[in-house]
Amino acid sequence: MIMNRIASIALLVLGVVLLAMGWDAYRSVSSDVSRLFTGAPTNRAVWLLVGGGLAAVAGLGGLTRGSK
């Protein structure tokens, strides 16, 4: 039970860190240039945001499920 809670907290923290890194990559100059030519941000920014969101949701889900 306590290991699940620790893993869920770790996933949540990892998700927040990845989201912050993704947001920085999304707002970077290289991402702006990519949006100018392709209409989309860089792949790195997208994957960091998606991975961070999934990890954060999994961590939150683990914390809420473990509290029952």
Number of C-alpha atoms within 10 A of each C-alpha: 7 8 8 14 17 14 15 24 18 15 22 24 16 18 25 19 17 23 24 15 16 22 15 15 21 22 12 15 11 13 20 17 14 15 14 11 9 10 11 15 20 18 13 14 22 18 14 22 24 16 18 24 19 17 23 24 17 18 24 17 13 19 19 12 12 13 8 5
